[in-house]
């Protein structure tokens, strides 16, 4: 799956999307007016941060406590 980039023309305000590989160079020319274009950066739709990112982070912790240990028997001195 390749990422989709958004571009906007600085001359005619035409906005469009282009599917490109990470290694591809950025586009430089508007397909409508041949003017200069720029990449448009938008907020990310999903953000993973903090605890709970991994399945094991959100797994329920065991709530069963260890049984109490017996007190030592008094010595018969």
N, C-alpha and C positions, 0 to 999 in steps of 0.2 A: 504494500500500500504506500503510495507516494503522497506527500503533503500537498495541500492546496494553498497557494499564496494569493493574496489580494493586492491589486495594483490600482493606482489612480493616476490619470494624466494631469500634469500641471498646466497644460495649455487649454484643453477642452473639457476637463473634469469628468471624462469617461472613466468609469470604474469597471473592472473585470477581474476574473479569477484565472489562475493558471496552475495546472498540475505539473509540478517539477520535482525532480530528484533533489536530495540534499546537496549533491555535488554539482548540480547545474548552476550556471551563472544566472544572476538576476536579469530579468528582461529590462530593456532600456528604451524601447520605442512603442508608442501608442499604436494599436492596430487600426484606429480610425483616422487620426490626423497626423500620425508619424511624429508627434511631439514627445517631449521628455516625460517619463513616468517615474513614479516612486512606489515603494512597497507601503501598504497600509497595515499597521499593526493594531490588533484588537485584543481585548481581554480574553484570557483563556477560559473556556467553558467549564473545565473541571480542574480542580487543584487538589493534589494529594499532599498533605503535610500534617505533621503531628502523629500521635499514636493512632493505631487502628488502620494503618495503611496495609499492613500484612495481615493475613488471616489469623496468624498466631497472636498478633497484638490485640485483637478484639475477642479472642477466645475467653470463655468464662473461666475464672480462676476457681480452683477447688476451695469450697468453703468448709469442708470437713476438717475439724481440728484434730490433732493427735490426742489420744486418750491421756488423761492425767496419769502421771507416774506415781506409783505407790510410795509413801513415805518410808524411809528406812526403819526397820524394827528397832526399838530401844534395846540397848545392850544390857545384859544382866551382869553388872559388875559387882 
